Amino acid sequence: MVKKKKIPQRKCVVTNEMKPKKELIRIVRNKEGEVFVDPTGKKNGRGAYLSRDMDVIIKAEKSGILNRQLDAEVDASIYEDLKQLAGEGSKNEK
């Protein structure tokens, strides 16, 4: 019998949905307190996951949920990076 490979699931901090890790974007705060987007999902530090969805990212930006989750100030440029990543998944026309 072939054992099915377990797909790692993570929870989006905005929607609270469990999704495969590959469908989410990881944001990390390292020991130095720097916050950045981690496309590989392997960097050290406290991580929070967001769905690759423009609405979710905008909601996270408005609510400041990442600031609370990571216990750090999340810069506006982080949200810009996230929006670009989300935009790649679904080409949004402006």
C-alpha positions as CSV (number, residue, x, y, z in Angstrom):
1,M,0.0,0.0,0.0
2,V,1.4,3.4,-1.0
3,K,1.4,5.8,1.9
4,K,-0.1,9.2,0.8
5,K,2.3,12.1,1.5
6,K,0.9,14.4,4.1
7,I,0.4,17.9,2.8
8,P,1.3,20.5,5.4
9,Q,-1.6,22.6,6.3
10,R,-1.4,26.1,7.7
11,K,-4.1,28.6,8.9
12,C,-4.6,32.0,7.3
13,V,-4.6,34.5,10.1
14,V,-7.4,36.6,8.4
15,T,-9.9,33.9,7.3
16,N,-8.9,31.2,9.9
17,E,-9.1,28.7,7.1
18,M,-6.8,25.7,7.0
19,K,-5.1,25.5,3.6
20,P,-2.1,23.7,2.1
21,K,1.0,25.6,2.9
22,K,1.8,26.2,-0.8
23,E,-1.4,28.2,-1.2
24,L,-0.5,30.6,1.5
25,I,2.1,33.4,1.8
26,R,4.3,33.4,4.9
27,I,5.3,36.6,6.6
28,V,8.2,36.4,9.1
29,R,9.5,38.4,12.0
30,N,13.1,37.4,12.9
31,K,15.0,37.8,16.2
32,E,16.2,41.3,15.1
33,G,12.6,42.3,14.8
34,E,12.7,42.7,11.0
35,V,9.5,41.7,9.2
36,F,9.6,40.4,5.7
37,V,7.8,38.2,3.2
38,D,9.2,34.6,3.0
39,P,8.3,33.1,-0.3
40,T,10.3,29.9,0.5
41,G,8.5,29.4,3.8
42,K,11.8,28.2,5.4
43,K,13.3,31.3,7.0
44,N,13.8,31.3,10.8
45,G,11.5,33.4,12.9
46,R,7.9,33.8,13.9
47,G,5.7,33.2,10.9
48,A,2.1,34.2,10.0
49,Y,0.3,32.9,7.0
50,L,-2.1,34.8,4.6
51,S,-4.2,33.5,1.7
52,R,-3.0,34.5,-1.7
53,D,-6.0,36.7,-2.1
54,M,-6.1,40.5,-2.6
55,D,-9.2,40.9,-0.4
56,V,-7.5,39.0,2.5
57,I,-4.4,41.1,2.2
58,I,-6.3,44.3,2.1
59,K,-8.3,43.1,5.2
60,A,-5.1,42.2,7.0
61,E,-3.7,45.7,6.2
62,K,-6.8,47.5,7.5
63,S,-7.1,45.4,10.6
64,G,-3.4,45.3,11.6
65,I,-3.7,41.6,12.3
66,L,-0.1,40.9,11.2
67,N,1.1,43.5,13.7
68,R,-0.6,41.5,16.5
69,Q,0.3,38.1,15.2
70,L,4.0,38.9,14.8
71,D,4.1,41.4,17.7
72,A,5.9,43.9,15.4
73,E,5.2,46.9,13.2
74,V,4.5,45.7,9.7
75,D,5.6,48.2,7.1
76,A,3.4,49.3,4.2
77,S,6.1,48.0,1.8
78,I,5.3,44.4,3.1
79,Y,1.7,44.8,2.1
80,E,2.8,46.0,-1.3
81,D,4.9,42.9,-1.7
82,L,2.0,40.7,-0.6
83,K,-0.3,42.4,-3.1
84,Q,2.1,41.8,-5.9
85,L,2.4,38.1,-4.9
86,A,-1.4,37.8,-4.7
87,G,-1.7,39.6,-8.1
88,E,0.6,37.0,-9.7
89,G,-1.8,34.3,-8.7
90,S,-4.8,36.1,-10.2
91,K,-3.8,38.8,-12.7
92,N,-5.8,41.8,-11.4
93,E,-6.5,44.6,-13.8
94,K,-6.2,48.0,-12.2
